[in-house]
Amino acid sequence: MTDVIRLDDAERQQRQQRRRSRQEIDRASDSSEDHGLPIIKVVASELPRVVDEAEQVLINAAEPIFSRAGNLVRPITDVVPTGGGRLVRIARLRPLGADALTDVLAQTAKFQRYDERRRAWGNIDPPAKVAATLLSREGKWRVPPVAGIITTPTLRPDGTLLDKAGYDPATRLYLMLDETLEMPEILEAPSREDAVDALTLLKEPLAGFPFVKAVDQAVALSGILTAVIRPALPVAPLHGIRASTAGTGKSFLVDVLSTIATGRPCSVMAVGKTEEETEKRLGALLLDGAPVISIDNVNGELGGDMLCQMTERPLVRVRILGKSEVPEIECRATVFATGNNLTMVGDMTRRAVMCTLDPRVERPELRQFDFDPIARILDDRGAYIAAAITIVRAYRAAGSPPMCGPIGSYRAWSDSVRSALIWLGEADPVASMDIMRDEDPELVVISELFEAWRAALVVGASYTSIQIEEVASERFIEGAYMHPDFRDILMRQANAGPVISTKRLGRWLTRIKGRVVNGWRLEMLADAKRGNRYVLVQVDRDVQETML
């Protein structure tokens, strides 16, 4: 009997202990309420309402949660070394998974479910279904969209200064200031003299680089200005850095430019084995919100549809590694590329400016700088950022006097970065495009084709690909080809073993139709029944200027 009584006492003590535990939880709950956490009551069959309230809690709490490319993302930071014992804070955008979002919800709200047995509301962890449902509401999110993340003050499109930490609705950028960065005062309307002094400062870390011509230094200066004020520009051209030999300082120059804009040398990516692989690598960097992208150590030619879109369109669709999704995303990155004898091909010849380095020595890697340009920048990085902004603001304050004509899609870049440099007496960075155009292997082939066409065929007359092949294959009695140069060009582009493939020839001619080269253009007369016909015509100079 005594044993039974003792057992009853033990059960009673356990019940009392559980009751005390519940009371402690309730007191903890009351304490959380005192800290101002809103309560979300979870009720069966009311999931949409619970998810709505959870999203509203995130918005009301000013939690830095944003939408980007079909994901909910939040800014995160890392502290990385930059050399010389210095540390710098870098930032990127990280997509939120269900677990991460559940963690954020647990920190910003208290979820409760009604306990029928206790007849009271009790605290619970945020249901996993709430986070999963909120993540699935793409297109219906009320959190603001984010275009990118930066750690450096910059300009808005209207010329005002973006220097307050947090989300900026005007640019849709999130500024996460580096607490180690000390910024001097930036004048709202600096004078030309202020701009000249600022330009002199920006030239200092470039002093040791072997620029071939004035235009090459202008491209480097353009790289600084573009990287700093990129948020104010809808699009910006790629900046290429090339040399004839390794060890010349191509990647180091990009590091110098990146250190001013981001506070550290630039992380790099390599070109993939296929264009699709390169596209996915670029897409991953864009999804991270990388402010500066460097395609390093390109061997020879650089082009591709993705790169063309990134440098000419403010919105691009990117491939995601391991997925079939192709979300649309804003591109706010400044893109650099380096390589030995780097050459832009296709449309990239008009979407890039090029800086050429040539130390004119056999072992350029043995050259030494008089000072460490990166260390000098890090000693007072704020001054270099302010100098870049001052140059652009001074040109605007002077009334933006016309210095050059617009260039394609880059009107905003031309009216700010390019024009400001010319206004201060620097060479026109766009002059490097003419050099790249002359070097474009595709344009060289088209130029050769048009010249050989005029020698072998009648200008203004139309021909099918079969007729063109027949003319190119005509021989003299002794067996030599009558138009060897013409045939050689066609064989290089459309050969099928020892003969010219008329199908490949037709596809190539269709691809290059409409391009004006040296005042000539190939036109196509579509004819699905008897075959497309091609005609070479001369383009009037006035028409060419209008097209440009």
C-alpha positions in Angstrom: 0.0 0.0 0.0 2.8 2.3 0.8 4.4 1.6 -2.6 1.1 2.7 -4.3 1.0 5.9 -2.3 4.6 6.7 -3.2 3.8 6.0 -6.9 0.8 8.4 -6.8 3.0 11.0 -5.2 5.6 10.7 -7.9 3.0 11.1 -10.6 1.6 14.1 -8.8 5.0 15.7 -8.6 5.6 15.1 -12.4 2.3 16.8 -13.2 3.2 19.7 -11.0 6.6 19.9 -12.7 5.0 19.9 -16.1 2.5 22.6 -14.9 5.4 24.8 -13.7 7.2 24.3 -17.0 4.2 25.4 -18.9 3.9 28.5 -16.6 7.6 29.3 -17.3 7.0 29.1 -21.0 4.0 31.3 -20.6 6.1 33.8 -18.7 8.7 33.7 -21.4 5.9 34.3 -23.9 4.8 37.3 -21.9 8.4 38.5 -21.9 8.6 38.2 -25.7 5.5 40.3 -26.0 7.2 42.9 -23.9 9.9 43.1 -26.5 7.3 44.0 -29.1 7.3 40.8 -31.2 3.9 40.6 -33.0 1.8 37.5 -32.6 0.6 35.4 -35.5 -2.1 32.9 -34.6 -1.9 29.7 -36.6 -5.4 28.2 -37.2 -6.2 25.2 -39.4 -7.5 26.1 -42.9 -6.2 29.7 -42.6 -2.8 29.3 -44.2 -3.2 32.2 -46.7 -4.0 34.6 -43.8 -1.0 33.3 -41.8 1.3 33.7 -44.7 0.0 37.2 -45.4 0.6 38.2 -41.8 4.1 36.7 -41.9 5.1 38.7 -44.9 3.6 41.8 -43.4 5.7 41.2 -40.2 8.8 41.1 -42.4 7.9 44.4 -44.0 6.9 46.1 -40.8 10.1 45.0 -39.1 12.2 46.5 -41.9 13.8 43.1 -42.2 16.2 43.3 -45.2 14.3 40.7 -47.3 13.9 41.5 -51.0 12.8 39.8 -54.2 15.2 39.1 -57.0 15.1 36.9 -60.0 12.3 34.7 -58.7 13.8 34.3 -55.2 13.6 36.0 -51.8 17.1 37.2 -50.9 18.8 39.0 -48.1 22.2 40.8 -48.0 25.0 39.1 -46.2 28.5 40.2 -45.5 31.9 38.6 -45.2 35.2 40.1 -43.9 38.1 39.2 -46.2 41.8 40.2 -46.2 43.0 42.6 -48.9 46.7 42.3 -48.2 49.0 44.2 -45.8 47.0 43.0 -42.8 43.9 44.9 -43.9 40.4 43.5 -43.8 37.5 44.7 -45.8 33.8 43.9 -45.7 32.2 42.5 -48.8 28.5 42.0 -49.4 26.4 39.8 -51.6 22.8 38.7 -52.0 21.9 35.2 -50.7 18.7 33.4 -51.7 16.6 32.3 -48.8 15.6 28.7 -48.5 12.7 27.4 -46.4 14.9 26.8 -43.3 16.6 30.2 -43.5 13.2 32.0 -44.0 11.8 30.0 -41.0 14.7 31.2 -38.9 14.0 34.9 -39.9 10.3 34.5 -39.1 11.1 33.1 -35.7 13.2 36.2 -34.9 10.6 38.7 -36.1 7.3 37.2 -34.9 5.8 34.9 -32.3 3.7 32.1 -33.7 0.9 30.6 -31.5 -1.6 27.7 -31.8 -4.6 27.2 -29.6 -4.3 24.3 -27.1 -7.7 22.8 -26.6 -6.6 20.8 -23.6 -5.2 23.9 -21.8 -7.8 26.2 -23.4 -5.1 28.8 -24.1 -2.8 29.9 -26.9 0.7 28.4 -26.8 3.9 29.3 -28.5 5.1 27.2 -31.4 7.9 27.3 -33.9 7.0 28.9 -37.3 5.3 26.1 -39.3 7.5 25.0 -42.2 4.5 25.3 -44.5 4.3 29.0 -43.9 7.9 29.6 -45.2 7.4 27.2 -48.1 4.2 28.9 -49.1 5.7 32.4 -48.9 8.6 31.3 -51.0 6.2 29.9 -53.7 4.4 33.3 -54.1 6.7 34.5 -56.9 5.1 37.5 -58.6 2.9 38.3 -55.6 5.5 39.3 -53.1 5.0 42.6 -51.4 8.7 42.9 -50.3 10.6 45.4 -52.5 12.7 44.2 -55.4 16.5 44.7 -55.2 18.7 45.3 -58.2 22.1 44.8 -56.4 24.2 45.3 -53.4 27.0 47.8 -52.9 29.4 48.8 -50.1 30.5 52.1 -51.6 28.7 55.5 -51.9 27.6 56.2 -55.5 25.4 58.5 -57.6 21.7 58.1 -58.4 20.6 58.7 -62.0 19.5 62.2 -61.1 23.0 63.1 -59.8 22.2 63.0 -56.1 24.5 61.1 -53.7 23.5 57.7 -52.5 25.4 57.4 -49.2 22.9 56.3 -46.6 23.1 52.7 -45.5 20.1 50.5 -46.3 17.6 50.1 -49.2 17.3 52.9 -51.7 14.0 52.9 -53.5 15.2 55.2 -56.3 17.8 52.8 -57.5 16.5 49.6 -55.9 20.1 49.1 -54.5 21.0 48.0 -51.0 24.0 50.0 -49.6 25.8 48.1 -46.9 28.5 50.6 -45.8 32.0 49.4 -44.8 32.5 50.8 -41.4 36.2 51.2 -42.1 35.5 53.5 -45.0 36.0 57.2 -44.3 34.5 59.5 -46.9 35.5 63.2 -47.3 32.8 65.8 -48.1 31.7 65.6 -51.7 30.7 68.9 -53.3 27.2 69.1 -54.9 28.4 71.4 -57.6 32.2 71.1 -57.9 34.1 73.3 -60.3 36.3 72.3 -63.3 39.3 73.0 -61.1 38.0 70.5 -58.5 37.5 68.0 -61.3 41.1 68.5 -62.6 42.4 67.9 -59.1 40.3 64.8 -58.8 41.6 63.5 -62.1 45.2 64.0 -61.0 44.5 61.9 -57.9 42.9 59.1 -59.9 45.9 59.0 -62.3 48.4 58.4 -59.4 47.8 54.7 -58.9 47.9 54.2 -62.7 51.3 55.8 -63.1 53.3 52.5 -63.3 51.2 50.8 -66.0 52.7 50.8 -69.6 49.8 52.3 -71.6 50.5 52.3 -75.3 48.5 55.4 -76.2 46.5 58.1 -74.4 43.3 56.3 -75.3 44.5 53.3 -73.3 44.9 55.4 -70.1 41.5 57.0 -70.9 39.9 53.5 -70.9 41.5 52.7 -67.5 40.1 56.0 -66.1 36.8 55.2 -67.6 36.9 51.8 -65.8 37.3 53.7 -62.4 34.4 56.1 -63.1 32.2 53.4 -64.5 32.7 51.1 -61.6 32.0 53.8 -59.0 28.8 55.3 -60.6 27.5 52.1 -62.3 24.2 52.3 -60.3 23.5 55.6 -62.1 23.9 54.0 -65.5 21.3 51.7 -67.2 24.0 50.0 -69.1 27.8 50.3 -69.5 30.3 48.8 -72.0 32.8 46.1 -71.1 36.3 47.3 -70.3 39.0 45.1 -71.8 42.6 45.0 -70.7 45.1 43.3 -73.0 48.8 42.9 -73.8 50.9 40.8 -76.0 52.7 38.8 -73.3 51.9 37.5 -69.8 53.1 39.3 -66.7 52.3 42.8 -68.1 49.9 43.7 -65.3 46.5 43.2 -67.0 44.8 41.5 -64.0 46.6 43.8 -61.6 45.2 46.8 -63.3 41.7 45.4 -62.9 42.5 44.9 -59.2 43.5 48.5 -58.9 40.2 49.7 -60.5 38.2 47.2 -58.3 39.9 48.3 -55.1 38.7 51.8 -55.6 35.1 50.7 -56.3 34.8 47.8 -53.8 37.7 48.0 -51.4 39.5 44.8 -52.5 41.1 43.2 -55.5 38.6 41.7 -57.9 37.7 38.0 -57.8 37.8 36.5 -61.2 36.1 33.9 -63.4 37.4 32.0 -66.3 35.7 31.5 -69.7 33.9 28.1 -69.8 34.7 25.4 -72.3 31.4 26.2 -73.9 29.4 29.3 -74.3 26.6 27.8 -72.2 29.0 27.1 -69.4 30.3 30.7 -69.5 26.7 32.0 -69.5 25.9 30.1 -66.3 29.0 31.4 -64.6 28.1 34.9 -65.5 24.5 34.3 -64.4 25.7 33.1 -60.9 27.7 36.3 -60.4 24.7 38.4 -61.4 22.4 36.5 -59.0 24.9 37.3 -56.2 24.6 41.0 -57.1 28.4 41.3 -57.8 29.2 44.9 -58.5 32.4 44.1 -60.5 32.9 41.0 -62.7 36.2 40.2 -64.2 36.6 37.5 -67.0 40.3 36.7 -66.5 43.0 35.3 -68.8 40.9 35.0 -72.0 42.9 33.3 -74.8 42.2 35.2 -78.0 38.6 36.0 -78.9 35.8 37.0 -76.6 32.1 37.2 -77.5 28.8 35.5 -76.9 25.1 36.3 -76.6 25.1 36.5 -72.8 28.0 39.0 -72.7 26.4 41.1 -75.4 23.2 41.3 -73.4 24.9 42.0 -70.1 26.7 45.0 -71.5 23.8 46.4 -73.6 20.5 45.5 -71.8 19.5 46.6 -68.3 17.5 43.4 -67.9 18.8 40.0 -68.9 17.7 36.4 -68.4 20.2 34.1 -66.8 20.7 30.4 -66.7 21.0 28.9 -63.2 23.6 26.2 -62.5 21.8 22.9 -62.0 18.4 24.2 -63.0 16.4 24.8 -66.1 15.0 28.1 -64.9 15.9 31.3 -66.8 14.8 34.2 -64.5 14.9 37.8 -65.5 17.4 40.0 -63.6 18.7 43.5 -63.5 22.3 43.9 -64.4 24.2 46.5 -62.4 27.7 45.1 -62.7 30.8 46.6 -64.3 32.3 44.0 -66.5 36.1 43.7 -67.2 38.0 41.2 -69.3 41.7 40.5 -69.5 43.8 38.4 -71.9 46.9 38.1 -74.0 46.1 39.5 -77.5 42.4 39.8 -76.4 40.1 40.4 -79.3 36.4 41.2 -79.3 34.4 39.4 -81.9 31.0 40.0 -83.5 28.7 42.5 -81.8 31.1 42.8 -78.8 33.3 45.1 -80.9 30.8 47.9 -80.3 30.0 46.9 -76.7 33.5 47.2 -75.3 36.3 49.7 -74.9 39.9 48.3 -74.9 43.0 49.3 -73.0 46.3 48.0 -74.4 49.5 47.6 -72.3 53.0 47.1 -73.7 56.1 47.4 -71.4 58.4 46.8 -74.4 60.6 44.4 -72.4 61.3 40.7 -72.7 60.4 39.8 -69.0 57.6 42.2 -68.0 56.9 40.3 -64.9 60.2 41.5 -63.5 59.3 45.1 -63.6 58.7 46.9 -60.3 56.3 49.7 -59.4 57.7 52.7 -57.6 54.9 52.1 -55.0 52.1 49.7 -54.3 49.1 51.3 -55.9 46.6 49.1 -54.1 48.1 49.9 -50.7 48.1 53.6 -51.6 44.4 53.4 -52.5 43.5 51.5 -49.3 45.3 54.2 -47.2 42.6 56.7 -48.2 40.0 54.9 -50.4 37.3 57.4 -49.6 39.3 60.1 -51.4 39.5 58.1 -54.6 35.7 57.4 -54.5 35.0 61.1 -53.9 37.4 62.0 -56.8 35.4 59.8 -59.3 32.1 61.2 -58.2 33.5 64.8 -58.3 34.5 64.4 -61.9 31.1 63.3 -63.0 29.3 65.9 -60.8 31.6 68.7 -62.1 30.8 68.0 -65.7 27.1 68.0 -64.9 27.4 71.2 -62.9 29.1 72.8 -65.9 25.9 72.2 -67.9 27.1 69.0 -69.6 28.6 70.8 -72.6 28.4 68.6 -75.7 31.8 66.8 -76.2 30.9 63.9 -78.5 27.9 62.3 -80.1 25.9 59.4 -78.6 26.9 55.9 -79.1 24.3 53.2 -79.5 22.7 52.1 -76.2 25.4 53.8 -74.1 23.9 57.3 -74.1 23.9 57.7 -70.3 27.5 56.4 -70.0 28.6 58.6 -73.0 26.9 61.7 -71.5 28.6 61.2 -68.1 31.8 59.1 -68.0 33.0 59.5 -71.6 32.1 63.1 -72.0 33.5 64.1 -68.6 36.9 62.6 -69.5 37.0 64.4 -72.9 35.9 67.6 -71.1 39.0 67.3 -68.9 41.3 66.8 -71.9 41.6 63.0 -71.9 41.4 60.9 -75.1 38.0 59.5 -76.1 37.8 55.9 -74.8 35.4 55.0 -77.6 38.3 55.5 -80.1 39.4 52.1 -79.0 36.3 50.6 -80.6 37.6 51.5 -84.1 40.8 49.5 -83.4 38.8 46.5 -82.2 36.5 46.7 -85.3 39.5 46.6 -87.6 40.7 43.5 -85.7 37.4 41.7 -85.6 38.1 38.4 -87.6 34.5 38.2 -88.8 34.6 41.7 -90.2 37.9 41.0 -91.9 36.4 38.0 -93.6 33.3 40.0 -94.7 35.5 42.7 -96.0 37.5 40.1 -98.0 34.3 38.5 -99.3 32.9 41.8 -100.6 36.2 42.6 -102.3 36.3 39.2 -104.0 32.6 39.4 -104.8 33.1 42.6 -106.7 35.9 40.9 -108.7 34.0 37.7 -109.5 30.3 38.7 -109.7 28.3 41.7 -111.0 27.6 44.3 -108.3 23.8 44.8 -108.0 22.9 41.5 -109.6 21.3 38.8 -107.4 22.5 35.2 -107.1 21.4 32.1 -105.3 23.9 30.2 -103.2 24.1 27.5 -106.0 25.0 30.2 -108.6 27.6 31.7 -106.3 29.2 28.2 -105.8 29.2 27.6 -109.6 31.1 30.9 -110.2 33.6 30.2 -107.5 34.2 26.7 -108.9 34.8 27.8 -112.5 38.2 26.7 -113.9 40.4 27.6 -116.8 41.1 24.9 -119.5 44.4 24.0 -117.7 42.4 23.4 -114.5 43.2 26.5 -112.4 40.4 28.2 -110.7 39.3 31.4 -112.4 38.5 33.2 -109.0 40.8 31.6 -106.5 40.5 34.3 -103.8 36.7 34.1 -104.0 36.7 30.3 -103.8 39.2 30.3 -100.9 36.9 32.6 -98.8 33.9 30.5 -99.5 35.8 27.2 -98.7 36.9 28.6 -95.3 33.3 29.4 -94.4 31.2 26.7 -96.1 33.3 23.7 -97.0 32.1 20.2 -97.1 35.3 18.3 -97.6 36.8 19.3 -101.0 33.7 21.2 -102.2 31.6 24.2 -101.2 28.4 23.3 -99.4 25.6 25.5 -100.8 23.5 24.9 -97.7 26.3 26.1 -95.4 27.0 29.0 -97.8 23.4 30.1 -97.7 23.3 30.0 -93.9 26.5 32.1 -93.6 25.3 34.7 -96.2 22.0 34.9 -94.4 23.8 35.5 -91.1 26.0 38.4 -92.4 23.3 40.1 -94.5 22.7 43.7 -93.7 26.1 44.4 -92.2 27.8 47.4 -93.7 31.5 47.0 -94.2 33.7 49.6 -96.0 30.6 51.1 -97.6 29.1 47.8 -98.9 26.3 45.7 -97.7 24.9 42.2 -98.7 21.1 42.1 -99.1 18.9 39.0 -99.3 15.9 38.6 -101.5 13.8 35.9 -99.8 12.4 33.2 -102.1 11.2 30.0 -100.4 10.5 28.3 -103.7 13.5 28.9 -105.9 16.0 29.8 -103.2 17.1 33.0 -101.5 19.0 35.4 -103.7 21.9 37.6 -102.5 23.0 41.0 -103.9 25.9 43.2 -103.0 25.0 46.9 -102.9 26.9 50.1 -102.1 25.6 52.2 -99.2 25.6 56.0 -99.4 27.7 57.8 -96.9 24.7 59.7 -95.6 22.9 56.4 -95.0 25.9 55.0 -93.2 26.1 58.0 -90.8 22.3 57.7 -90.1 22.8 54.0 -89.3 25.6 54.8 -86.9 
